Amino acid sequence: MGKTDADKSKARWTFNTEIDPPVQRVPELVMLGSDELRKAAPLYEHQHPGCYEFVFIERGKASWELEGNLFETYAGDLFHSRPGEKHSGGFNAIEPCKFWWLIIEAPHRHAWLGLPPEETRLISDAIERLLRVKQIGLFAVQSFQKLKDAISSESPLRSVAVRSALLDTLLALIQSGARTDTIAHDLLHHYDALIARMEREPEWRPNVDELAMTAGVSSSHFYRTFQAYTGEAPTAFSERLRVKEACRQLTDTEHSVTDIAYRLGYASSQHFATVFKRFIGCTPSQWRVSGSARDNSSRSRG
């Protein structure tokens, strides 16, 4: 993650081998950080030769620019850049959000993270197949926190703990969704259909019992398997889709905030604003203003 001009706050934490002593016997770890931005912060074009950067959004929303393309990320989303790729915040800024970033050497050295060559190759292939933006769910927060705790430890086994936590974090990033092999195929088809309907009808607000009945399974089994499949609980997943649609309507239409709230099934504009701010980090009105500013910036650059 490139340096920003924003003042550091108590919410910001970083481990950076350009400043901090590297973890002994874990040279692959270059940087780990977390931050919670209350207001947009500059992030200009930069690159990491020989390294991957992973950015995970814990809360809110942020956009990223890479090779002329703009990528939007929301809570539970992972964005990554490959070694040497120039990238920046969307329009050179990071929106208010809570996020983690991890910079590691690309898997190439002998005994990378202490792994045999075949396992190193498998991890390298998995990273290469990653989508630029991938919804991995909020389980990854635990892995990032575990890695942060290991780095902050003063234990004689610190390097072992960091290496283990780093592998755990990488697996959380590249293997999310892999647990679906324990979910019946016909159930996965039901879930895909339900997700498609949630996207098509964001105002639809079924409870877990209704969703489970639609899928033909018990509520407890539905909750557990849906969360394993998507990385989020059913209500959080549908709420995130609803907020994503709200972002689109705030940007692409002239409907009032109140109209959008009712269109999406919120009981009041106040409730809508509360939910929206929890996911995005700002109010719907603030989002609309910032969207107009981004559009104007894009046109001036064009």
C-alpha positions in Angstrom: 0.0 0.0 0.0 1.5 3.3 -1.0 1.8 6.0 1.6 -1.0 8.5 2.0 -1.0 12.1 3.2 -3.6 11.4 5.8 -2.7 11.9 9.4 -2.2 8.7 11.2 -4.9 7.8 13.7 -5.2 5.3 16.5 -7.1 3.1 14.1 -4.0 2.8 11.8 -1.5 0.0 12.4 1.4 -1.0 10.1 4.3 -3.4 9.9 6.7 -2.2 7.2 10.1 -3.8 6.6 11.3 -0.4 5.1 11.0 0.9 8.7 10.6 -2.1 11.0 13.1 -5.0 11.4 12.0 -7.9 9.2 10.7 -11.0 10.9 13.6 -13.4 11.2 13.3 -16.3 8.8 10.1 -14.9 7.2 11.6 -12.6 4.5 8.6 -13.1 2.3 6.5 -10.8 4.5 7.1 -7.2 3.3 4.2 -5.3 4.9 0.9 -5.7 6.8 -1.4 -2.9 7.7 -4.9 -2.0 8.8 -6.7 1.3 8.9 -10.1 2.9 9.3 -10.5 6.0 7.3 -13.1 8.5 8.5 -12.6 10.6 5.4 -11.1 10.1 2.0 -7.3 9.9 1.8 -5.0 10.3 -1.2 -3.4 7.2 -2.7 -1.4 7.9 -5.8 -0.1 5.5 -8.4 2.6 3.1 -7.1 3.8 -0.4 -7.7 5.5 -3.3 -5.8 8.2 -4.9 -7.9 8.4 -8.6 -7.1 5.5 -8.5 -4.7 1.8 -9.1 -4.6 -0.5 -6.7 -2.7 -3.8 -7.9 -1.3 -6.4 -5.3 0.0 -9.3 -6.6 2.0 -12.3 -4.4 2.8 -13.7 -5.1 6.3 -16.3 -2.3 6.3 -17.4 0.3 3.8 -16.4 0.7 0.2 -13.3 1.6 -1.8 -12.4 1.7 -5.4 -9.0 1.0 -7.1 -7.6 2.0 -10.5 -5.3 -0.4 -12.3 -4.3 -0.4 -16.0 -7.0 2.1 -16.8 -9.7 0.1 -15.2 -11.7 1.0 -12.1 -12.5 -1.8 -9.6 -15.0 -1.3 -6.8 -14.8 -3.2 -3.6 -17.2 -3.6 -0.7 -17.2 -5.3 2.7 -15.9 -8.8 2.4 -14.2 -8.1 -1.0 -10.5 -8.8 -1.9 -8.6 -6.8 -4.5 -5.1 -7.6 -5.5 -2.3 -6.3 -7.7 0.5 -8.4 -9.3 4.2 -7.7 -9.1 5.2 -4.5 -10.8 1.6 -3.4 -11.7 0.9 0.3 -11.3 -2.2 1.0 -9.3 -3.8 3.7 -7.2 -6.9 4.5 -5.3 -9.9 5.2 -7.5 -9.2 8.7 -8.9 -6.1 8.8 -6.6 -8.1 8.4 -3.3 -9.4 5.8 -0.9 -12.9 6.4 0.3 -13.9 6.2 4.0 -13.7 2.5 4.9 -12.0 0.0 7.2 -9.5 -2.2 5.4 -6.4 -4.4 5.6 -3.5 -4.7 3.2 -0.8 -7.3 2.8 2.3 -7.2 0.7 4.3 -10.4 0.2 7.1 -11.5 -2.1 5.8 -13.6 -5.1 6.3 -17.3 -4.6 9.6 -17.9 -6.4 12.4 -18.4 -3.9 13.6 -21.8 -2.7 11.8 -22.9 0.4 9.3 -20.0 0.1 7.6 -19.8 3.5 9.4 -23.1 4.3 7.3 -25.0 1.7 8.5 -27.7 -0.7 8.6 -26.6 -4.4 5.4 -28.4 -5.4 3.3 -26.7 -2.7 4.9 -23.3 -3.6 3.9 -23.9 -7.2 0.3 -24.7 -6.2 0.0 -21.5 -4.2 1.5 -19.5 -7.0 -1.0 -21.0 -9.5 -3.9 -20.3 -7.1 -2.9 -16.7 -6.8 -2.5 -16.3 -10.5 -6.1 -17.5 -11.0 -7.6 -15.0 -8.5 -10.1 -12.5 -9.8 -9.2 -8.9 -9.4 -12.1 -8.5 -7.1 -13.3 -11.5 -5.2 -16.0 -11.7 -2.5 -14.4 -13.9 0.2 -16.6 -12.9 3.2 -15.7 -11.5 6.6 -14.1 -14.7 7.9 -10.8 -13.3 6.6 -10.8 -10.7 9.3 -9.8 -13.4 11.8 -6.9 -14.4 9.7 -5.5 -10.9 9.3 -5.9 -10.3 13.0 -4.1 -13.5 13.8 -1.2 -12.4 11.6 -1.1 -9.0 13.2 -1.0 -10.6 16.7 1.8 -12.9 15.6 3.9 -10.0 14.3 3.3 -8.0 17.5 4.3 -11.0 19.7 7.5 -11.1 21.7 7.5 -14.9 21.9 10.7 -16.8 21.1 8.5 -18.6 18.6 7.5 -15.4 16.9 8.9 -16.4 13.4 7.0 -19.7 13.6 3.8 -18.0 14.6 4.1 -15.4 11.8 4.9 -18.0 9.1 1.9 -20.1 10.3 -0.4 -17.1 10.4 0.8 -15.8 7.0 0.0 -19.2 5.4 -3.4 -19.3 7.1 -4.1 -15.8 5.8 -3.1 -16.7 2.2 -5.2 -19.8 2.3 -8.2 -17.7 3.5 -7.7 -15.5 0.5 -7.2 -18.1 -2.2 -9.3 -20.9 -0.9 -12.5 -19.1 0.1 -15.5 -21.0 -1.4 -13.5 -24.2 -1.5 -15.7 -25.7 1.2 -18.6 -26.0 -1.2 -17.5 -29.5 -2.0 -19.4 -30.5 1.2 -22.6 -28.9 -0.1 -24.9 -30.9 -2.3 -24.9 -29.9 -5.9 -28.7 -29.4 -6.1 -28.5 -27.1 -3.0 -25.8 -25.0 -4.7 -28.1 -24.5 -7.7 -30.8 -23.4 -5.2 -28.4 -20.9 -3.7 -27.4 -19.6 -7.1 -31.0 -19.0 -7.9 -31.7 -17.3 -4.6 -28.7 -15.0 -5.1 -29.8 -14.2 -8.6 -33.2 -13.2 -7.3 -31.6 -11.1 -4.5 -29.7 -9.2 -7.2 -32.7 -8.9 -9.4 -35.1 -7.9 -6.7 -33.1 -6.1 -4.0 -36.3 -5.0 -2.3 -37.1 -8.7 -1.5 -36.7 -9.3 2.2 -37.3 -13.0 3.1 -36.2 -14.2 6.5 -33.9 -17.3 7.0 -36.9 -19.6 7.6 -38.4 -18.6 4.2 -35.2 -19.0 2.4 -34.6 -22.4 4.0 -38.1 -23.5 3.0 -37.4 -22.4 -0.6 -34.2 -24.5 -0.7 -35.9 -27.4 1.0 -33.6 -27.7 4.0 -33.8 -26.8 7.7 -33.1 -23.3 8.8 -29.9 -24.2 10.7 -28.5 -26.2 7.7 -29.4 -23.4 5.3 -27.7 -20.8 7.5 -24.5 -22.8 7.9 -24.2 -23.9 4.2 -25.1 -20.5 2.8 -22.5 -18.8 4.9 -19.9 -21.4 3.8 -20.8 -20.8 0.2 -20.9 -17.0 0.2 -18.7 -16.1 3.2 -21.5 -14.2 4.8 -24.7 -14.8 6.8 -27.8 -14.7 4.6 -29.1 -11.4 6.0 -25.7 -9.7 5.7 -25.3 -11.0 2.2 -28.7 -9.7 1.0 -28.1 -6.4 2.8 -24.8 -5.9 1.1 -26.4 -6.5 -2.3 -29.2 -4.0 -1.4 -26.6 -1.4 -0.5 -24.7 -2.0 -3.7 -27.9 -1.4 -5.7 -28.4 1.8 -3.6 -25.0 3.0 -4.7 -25.9 2.4 -8.3 -29.2 4.3 -8.0 -27.6 7.2 -6.2 -25.0 7.5 -8.9 -27.1 6.7 -12.0 -30.5 8.1 -11.2 -32.0 11.4 -9.9 -34.3 9.6 -7.5 -34.3 11.2 -4.0 -32.7 9.4 -1.1 -36.2 8.8 0.4 -37.5 7.3 -2.9 -34.5 5.0 -3.2 -35.0 3.9 0.4 -38.6 2.9 -0.2 -37.8 1.3 -3.6 -35.4 -1.0 -1.8 -37.8 -1.9 0.9 -36.5 0.2 3.9 -39.1 1.3 6.3 -37.7 4.8 6.5 -35.0 7.0 5.0 -33.4 7.2 8.4 -33.1 3.4 8.7 -31.7 3.3 5.1 -29.1 5.9 6.0 -28.0 4.0 9.1 -27.5 0.7 7.2 -25.9 2.5 4.3 -23.3 4.2 6.5 -22.5 1.0 8.3 -21.5 -0.6 5.0 -20.1 2.3 3.0 -18.8 4.6 5.7 -20.8 7.7 4.7 -24.4 8.7 4.3 -26.3 8.2 1.0 -26.2 12.0 0.4 -22.5 12.1 0.9 -22.0 9.2 -1.4 -24.1 11.0 -4.1 -22.0 14.1 -3.8 -18.7 12.2 -3.9 -20.0 10.3 -7.0 -20.7 13.5 -8.8 -17.2 14.7 -7.9 -15.7 11.5 -9.3 -17.7 11.8 -12.5 -16.5 15.4 -13.0 -12.9 14.3 -12.4 -13.3 11.5 -14.9 -14.7 13.9 -17.6 -11.9 16.4 -17.0 -9.3 13.7 -17.3 -10.9 12.5 -20.5 
